[in-house]
Amino acid sequence: MSTLTPRDICRSVDSRVFVDMSSPNFQTLEDPHRDEIINSVRLNYLNSSKRSSVSHGNEAIPRVNPTKNSSASTIAAANVDSDDDETNLSSAGGDITHDIYKLVKAEDPKRLRRPRSMENVTSKIEHHTKLSSASGLNVPGGFRREFIVNKKRQEHQLNDSASSDFTSHESDSINQSSPSSNQDIDKVPFLTRNFLEFLYVFGHFAGESFEDDFIPDSSNMMIRGEDERSALLSRPDHMKVLPSAKGTTSTKKVFLILLKSFIGTGVLFLPNAFHNGGLFFSVSMLAFFGIYSYWCYYILVQAKSSCGVSSFGDIGLKLYGPWMRIIILFSLVITQVGFSGAYMIFTAKNLQAFLDNVFHVGVLPLSYLMVFQTIIFIPLSFIRNISKLSLPSLLANFFIMAGLVIVIIFTAKRLFFDLMGTPAMGVVYGLNADRWTLFIGTAIFAFEGIGLIIPVQDSMRNPEKFPLVLALVILTATILFISIATLGYLAYGSNVQTVILLNLPQSNIFVNLIQLFYSIAIMLSTPLQLFPAIKIIENKFFPKFTKIYVKHDDLTTRVELRPNSGKLNWKIKWLKNFIRSIIVIIVVSIAYFGSDNLDKFVSVIGSLACIPLVYIYPSMLHLRGNSLPETKGEFWRFKPMLDTILIFFGIASMLYTSYQSIFGV
């Protein structure tokens, strides 16, 4: 076989360009007219160019090297200017190609500066050209061109879909906070920085993200498509985090946030709880629960780190399966509903005393005050964006701290000045064998910060200091609990009320004001306390997205996800509002029926809901996620045995104290 020289090849070719019909870089809008267009290009431009070169004597069109990019040659041929458009129209296929070349001439010159090897991505996506890319790759620069084409195609899809905003959140949340981002957050004003930290901590209760509430109202976010180009593994929506606040909170701020999360209304129930348990027994058990709680919170953070997820429920899902996530979320809902019910009873009793002492209207029935709270809480439950609760939460924190100061002042005054340091009548110093189980539930109820452990640890700038900060918080809270409970119990003895505020001098203006402000503080805190329960229940009734199958003109089917958001559909919005109203009514009803025995109500919530969440589930997660892997499955080693003992101890405590609180007392 004889070898062809480049000169022989050039002589055998009748045109000045190479057109590769099988290349995906050769773009036409209609496949059936491809042959006609090629013939028109050959007749009108290639041949005319040849004739033009002859007529101009020595002028010749530069020869295109056949080894160069075929698509570039084709585009170059298509951009040859014709002096007479009518000649094109009179030739075969001229009416088909005339509009194409007219559009090319009308293009913005800036857009013509793009690389000629770039394909028409919009046309490629719209008409789904089903051509093999093998011929496009088998040319010089083919791999680079294919990479650019795929990149532009993905950008086009992201710009046309509603998932662009979600994707930006998702990609930012995966990356850890860099030192520069920490420096940027330090430059943010004080109130704004505190606002961002509030959003992150309370928007990720127990790690369950409610970030969809921060999304602005926009109709451009209605649809998110899925097709063969979509990622097979995507980050779940409930695992997203707020990137502007993660890893930015200072150690001192973490200490204050955690301390506030442990100090709520539970401390005001402790003097009566000491009467139920006995003084020395209550002090020793409260110290024990402080150490026990610290260890369980610590191993929960360890289990979170070993699993690589940032949600209480997701840790259970990864280690045990869906059933574990369900019971964890169920316990979270029961706990928050119980806390909210106790808050409502507390508010009703204090408002009842305030109205009687100040306005002398008599003792109003609690049912009236419960209806009043229902009217307030139903509209507040319609709030979607948790940021709107930041200012009420700030005011509530101030009122609660002021209330605690007033309680300490008046109880110390009664004990050390009125009683001259002598304890009141009816103080039980040892163990109250008849009612000690009520103390257990109330004491656990006081340590109510389990929901903020995970998000606070995630928000730390120096997470390695979290065990030390947690220990200081538990120590401070335990000392404060023991001090207030001991002062209140010794000052009032057997006459101590379920809520210590009711024992203070009711004619004192400061006591009346603190009853009012404390009630307002708790009313402002209740929507925030109920918010996680509402969101968890709502997410079960309304999934975030509805899957819809859409058929296109080319007979292909594409999956589109439409958000079940009230921002996009008023029917869904008011259906969600109806569900939220029902939840509020249920919580108020539970609070009303438990108002006659508030101490028993608080004890049942602490025993039935808080014990599993604080003392059982963390040990179970640590056993499967840390202890057994570290000991290579050897169950009889120290750590697995310790976790097992804590699990059975927690189960036994929950069953016994719950039964005694409900039926035994």
HELIX and SHEET records of a PDB file:
HELIX    1   1 PRO A    6  SER A   12  1                                   7    
HELIX    2   2 ASP A   31  HIS A   33  5                                   3    
HELIX    3   3 ARG A   34  VAL A   41  1                                   8    
HELIX    4   4 ARG A   42  LEU A   46  3                                   5    
HELIX    5   5 ASN A   47  SER A   55  1                                   9    
HELIX    6   6 SER A   70  ALA A   78  1                                   9    
HELIX    7   7 ASP A   85  SER A   90  1                                   6    
HELIX    8   8 GLY A   94  ALA A  106  1                                  13    
HELIX    9   9 ARG A  111  ARG A  113  5                                   3    
HELIX   10  10 VAL A  121  HIS A  127  1                                   7    
HELIX   11  11 ALA A  134  LEU A  137  1                                   4    
HELIX   12  12 GLY A  142  ASP A  160  1                                  19    
HELIX   13  13 SER A  163  ILE A  174  1                                  12    
HELIX   14  14 PRO A  179  ASP A  186  1                                   8    
HELIX   15  15 PHE A  190  PHE A  202  1                                  13    
HELIX   16  16 PHE A  205  GLY A  207  5                                   3    
HELIX   17  17 GLU A  211  PHE A  214  5                                   4    
HELIX   18  18 SER A  219  MET A  221  5                                   3    
HELIX   19  19 ASP A  237  MET A  239  5                                   3    
HELIX   20  20 THR A  251  PHE A  262  1                                  12    
HELIX   21  21 GLY A  266  GLY A  277  1                                  12    
HELIX   22  22 LEU A  279  CYS A  307  1                                  29    
HELIX   23  23 PHE A  312  LEU A  319  1                                   8    
HELIX   24  24 PRO A  322  PHE A  354  1                                  33    
HELIX   25  25 LEU A  355  PHE A  359  3                                   5    
HELIX   26  26 LEU A  366  SER A  381  1                                  16    
HELIX   27  27 ILE A  386  LEU A  389  5                                   4    
HELIX   28  28 SER A  390  LYS A  413  1                                  24    
HELIX   29  29 ARG A  414  ASP A  418  3                                   5    
HELIX   30  30 TRP A  436  ALA A  446  1                                  11    
HELIX   31  31 ILE A  450  LEU A  452  5                                   3    
HELIX   32  32 ILE A  453  SER A  459  1                                   7    
HELIX   33  33 PRO A  463  LYS A  465  5                                   3    
HELIX   34  34 PHE A  466  TYR A  492  1                                  27    
HELIX   35  35 GLY A  493  ASN A  495  5                                   3    
HELIX   36  36 ILE A  500  ASN A  503  5                                   4    
HELIX   37  37 ILE A  509  PHE A  541  1                                  33    
HELIX   38  38 TRP A  570  GLY A  594  1                                  25    
HELIX   39  39 SER A  595  ASN A  597  5                                   3    
HELIX   40  40 LEU A  598  ILE A  605  1                                   8    
HELIX   41  41 GLY A  606  CYS A  610  3                                   5    
HELIX   42  42 ILE A  611  ILE A  611  1                                   1    
HELIX   43  43 PRO A  612  ILE A  616  3                                   5    
HELIX   44  44 TYR A  617  HIS A  622  1                                   6    
HELIX   45  45 LEU A  623  SER A  627  3                                   5    
HELIX   46  46 LEU A  628  GLU A  630  1                                   3    
HELIX   47  47 PHE A  638  TYR A  659  1                                  22    
HELIX   48  48 GLN A  660  GLY A  664  3                                   5    
SHEET    1   A 3 ARG A 224  GLU A 226  0                                        
SHEET    2   A 3 THR A 557  PRO A 563 -1                                        
SHEET    3   A 3 PHE A 545  LYS A 551 -1                                        
END                                                                             
